[in-house]
Amino acid sequence: MDAIEFIQNYPIYISELEQVVKPELLSKLEELKNTDPHDLVSPEVWFVSETQARGYVFSLFLRKCKEN
C-alpha cells in the first residue's frame, strides 16, 4: 500500500477506532481525526499490507493516549 492509498483509507481507520474506544478517549481520537494524513506519511512510504497501515494508525492513537 502506497502513501496515496493510506491517505484515502485514513478516515476508515479512524472510524474503526471510534467504534471500539471508551468514550473518555474520544478526545484523543478527535485529535487524530483532525490531523491531516499528509502530515503523517511522506510520498515514499510503503506499507506491506493494510494491516500494517491500520497498525500504524492504532500506534499513533496509543501514543496520543500516553501523552497525558
N, C-alpha and C positions, 0 to 999 in steps of 0.2 A: 504494500500500500504506500503510495507516494504522499507527499505533503498536501497536494490538492485534495485527494480523497479524504485524508484525515480532516482537513478543514471543513469539507462538506459533511462529514459524519459527526463532527464535534457536538452539535446540538443534540444528536441522538444519544451520545454517550452521557451527556449532562442529564438528559431526560431519564435515562435508565437509573442514574444515581438518585434523582428526585423521587423515584418510586420506592426506594428502599431505605433512605436515610431517616434518622429520627428528626422530628420537627425542630428540635433545638439546633440542629446542624444545617438547616436550610439557609441560614445567613452565609455560611461558608460556601455553600454551593452557589448561592447568588453571586458571590464574588467571581467564581469561575465562569458562571453564565455570562457575566458582563465583561469577561476577558476576551479580547479578540484572538481567535485561534491562530491568526497570522503571527502574533507575537510569541506563540508557544513553540513553533517549529520553523525551521529555515527551509527554503525550497529544496535543498538537497537531502532532507530527512527521508528515510525509508523505513517503514515498519514491515517486519516479516509477515505479520498477519493482522487481521482485525483485532484479534485477542490481545496482541501486543499493544496496539494503538489504544484500545479500551483500557488496558492496564496502566498505560501512561497517564491517561486522564484520571483514573482512580488514584494513582500515586500523587498526582497534583492535589487532589481533594484531601488526601490523608495529610499531606504537608501543611495545607491550609488549616486543618483541624489541630495540628500540633503547634501551630504558631502561638496560640493563646492558651 
